[in-house]
């Protein structure tokens, strides 16, 4: 089969399917051979670098995310709460996933849920601040651990409680107050103002999770 020397800039769906099949067969190691076979299959020249980058930044990433069930995702957030971000300790609970896969999925989920929740909201209503701090607030942890199957509409309708907004403000070093006209003004904390401690957040009641339904 003749191979065109013109590079196809956009990867088509069938290109990805061929790359996934071939890269998996070679265990994603010999990219020169992988590129040769892919080029033969799609009749367009693809370099080893192009194939490797497409695999790493698109196919592998989205395949890893899609392979998580809702119960596995729920278990991950339970384990992260109890052990912290010690991914090597969490990995034994997910034999088919590496510690790096677990870490990437965790932060991808958190970032996606922050974007979905913040979309269309006023600045003072948004989730913001260091992830390792704000995720210790029970209400926010529940939002950030939401599975991707939940609709965007539910995120738009959800509002933070005044208590969670105040805790975010403390963590970010901002003091929020309602002024006479009903709007919210923000000020830097006084130098001697005591910020919210992690222990204070952790002592609050966490939402009940039935461990009997963790697995499908």
N, C-alpha and C positions, 0 to 999 in steps of 0.2 A: 504493500500500500504506500502510495506517495505521500510524503509529509510536507506540508507547506512550511516555508521558512518564516512566514509572517506570524508574529506572535499574536495570539488572540488575547486581548486585554482583559475581557470579562470572562470569568469562569461560568460555564453553563452547568445546569443541574446534572446533565449526563457526564460532564467532565469530573465533577465532584464524586459521582458514584464510581467512576473508573479509578480515580485517585485513591478513594477510600479502600476499594477492593485490593488494589495493587500494593499500596503502602502497608496495609494490614498483613498481606502475604509476606512482605519483606521485614515485618516488625518495625517499620518506619526507620530503617537504618541505612540501606544502600540507596541514597537519593539519586545517584547517577543512573542506576539501573531502573529505578522507579520512574524517573523522568523519561527514559527511553521508551518504556512500555506504555506510559500514558500518552506520549506523543504518537506512538503507533496506533493506539486505540482511537484517538480523537482526530487524527490526521492534521494535527497542528503541533508545532514545536513548542515544548515546554521545557524550561531549564530545571536543573536540580534545585536551584535556589527558589524558583517559583513554586515548585511542588512542595518543598519543605515548608515554606512560609504559608502556603494555602492550607496545608495539613495542620500546622501548629496554631495558626490564628483563626481558623474557621472550622474545619471539619472536626478536628480533635476536641476543640473547645465546646462546640454545640452538641457533639455526640455525648460528651461527658455530662453536660447539663441535662440532656434529655433522658439519660439513663437513671436518674434519681427518681424514686417513687416518693409520693407524699409522705408516707410513713418513715422512709429513710431520712428525708429532709427534716422531719420533726425530731427524730432521734438525734440527728447531728446537732441541732440547736440545744437539745437537752444536755448532751455531752459537753458542748462548748461552754454552757453555763456552769457546769460543775468542775470542769478541768481547765477552763480558759482556752486560749488559742494554742494548745499543745497538740498539734496535728498528728505527731507521731504516736501519741497516746490514744488518740481517737481512731486512728487508722485500723487497728485490729478489729473494730466493730464493723468495718466495711471491707471485707477481704478482696473484693474486685476493684478497689479504688486505692490509689496511692495517696500519701499524705498531702502531696501537692495538688492532686485532683480535689481532695476534700477542702483544702484551704481556698482554692479558686472558686469552687461552688459556693462556699459560705459567703465570701465577699461579693461574688456576683449576685447572689440572692439579696444581700443587704443593700447593695447599690441600686439594684432594680427596684426594690420596694421603697427606697427613699425617693427615687425619681417619680414613681407612680403616686406616692402619697403627696409629695410637694407640688405636683402639677396642678396649676390653677389656684393655688392657695396664696394668701397674703404672706409677706415675709415673716411676720411674727407668729404665723401658724405653722411654719415649716419645721421639719426635723432637720437639725443641723448640729455640728459639733463633732468632736472626736468619737469615732465609732465605738472604741473600747470603753468609753465613759457613758455615752447615751444609751447603749444597749443594756446597761444595768438598770435602767428605768423599766419596770415591768410592762407598762402600757406600750412603750416604744419597742421593747423586745418582741412583744406579740405582733406588732405591725411588721417589723423587720424580718421576722421568721415566716411570714405568710407565703404559702406555696404559690407558684406562678399560675396555677389554674384559677386562682381567684380573679374575678373581673376587675377591670380598671374602674368601673362605676362604683364598686364598693370602696375603693381607695378615695375617690373623689368625695364620697358622702361621709367618710370618717373624719372626725375632728379630735384633736388632742384635748385632754382635760386641762383646766387652768393649772392644776398641780404639776402636770408634766411639762407644760410651757414654762413654768417658773423654774423647774429643775434644769431644763435646757438652758435657760437664761443664766443660771448660776454657773453651770459647767462652761458656758461660753464666755463668762466674765462680764455679762451684760445684765443690768437691772432694768426690768420692764415695769411700767406703771400706767394705769389708765388715767388720763387727764380729763378735765371737765367736759370737753366736747365729745368724749366717748372713744377717742382714738388712743393708740398705744404709743408711748414715747419710750425710748431706750437710753439708758445712761451707763457709763462705765461704773463698775463697782467702786465703792469707797475702798481705800487701801486696807482698812482694818476689817472689812466685811468678811465673815466666815463663809466660805463656799460649801456647797453640799458635799458631804463625804460619801465615799463609795459604800461604807457600812450602812449609812442612812438609807441608801437606795436598796441595798441587798436585804434589809430587814423587813421590807414591805412584803405583803402576801403576794405570791406568784400565782398566776392562773392555774387551776387544776388541770392536769393532763392525765388521762387514763392510759396507763402503760400497757394495758391489755390489748389496745388497738394500735400498737406501734407498727405491727407488721400486717401487710395485706394478706 
